[in-house]
């Protein structure tokens, strides 16, 4: 990584998070007592986050969704929840979105999931696509 670990979408740790017996990464969204501090590396945000309007969604949501897509690669339980209902999954992970924002995860015809964020139109007008993300791995020498 050219810019170092401080610019990584997913925090870089010297050790991997602990594994639970079911094979998924051990994580609790409620940060219950006794949770390993290493598991905080899997959090999507550090604090409760409310994105109140389209401008905030366009500015901050790409980074959050990048973290979510990266986590999908390493946590199959999170992946299943995120693919089934991305808005609810973000809500469980302390991210609040405006009611007009819709998130769809496209997997058909894709080698990797693509996340499409749109805003419902006013008074029956069509939805407006705000952004889309797809995590792509690039290697260099």
Secondary structure, 3 states (H helix, E strand, C coil): CCCCHHHCCCCCCCCCCCECCCCCECCCCCCCCCCCHHHHHHCCCCCCEECCCHHHHHHHHHHHHHHHHHHHHHCHHHHHHHHHCHHHHHHHCCEECCCCEEEEEECCCCCCCEEEEEECCHHHCCCEEEEEEECCCCCCC
